[in-house]
């Protein structure tokens, strides 16, 4: 069974991020990015080279601090 957040993240249409120099030392970097819309608030989501998905820190902080 898929967790609700996983289902939301799976529904995002991700775009490839232009690659720079090849990294082979195990450093994590973003390879894709997309937008998650939650009730009109847009959060940038990045997919790392290991498949992990992360939120943009500034977007997420602004989302948590928004006034209702």
VENVENQUI-V363689 format. One record per pair of residues at least 6 apart in sequence whose C-alpha atoms are under 8 Angstrom apart, sorted by sequence separation. I is the first residue (numbers start at 1). J is the second residue. If there is no record, write none. Layout:
BEGIN
I:J / I:J
END
This chain:
BEGIN
36:42 / 37:43 / 47:53 / 48:54 / 35:42 / 36:43 / 46:53 / 47:54 / 35:43 / 36:44 / 45:53 / 46:54 / 35:44 / 36:45 / 45:54 / 46:55 / 34:44 / 35:45 / 45:55 / 46:56 / 33:44 / 34:45 / 44:55 / 45:56 / 19:31 / 33:45 / 34:46 / 43:55 / 44:56 / 17:30 / 18:31 / 33:46 / 43:56 / 17:31 / 32:46 / 33:47 / 16:31 / 17:32 / 31:46 / 32:47 / 44:59 / 16:32 / 17:33 / 30:46 / 31:47 / 32:48 / 43:59 / 15:32 / 16:33 / 30:47 / 31:48 / 42:59 / 43:60 / 14:32 / 15:33 / 30:48 / 31:49 / 14:33 / 15:34 / 29:48 / 30:49 / 14:34 / 28:48 / 29:49 / 43:63 / 13:34 / 14:35 / 28:49 / 12:34 / 13:35 / 28:50 / 41:63 / 12:35 / 12:36 / 9:36 / 8:36 / 9:53
END
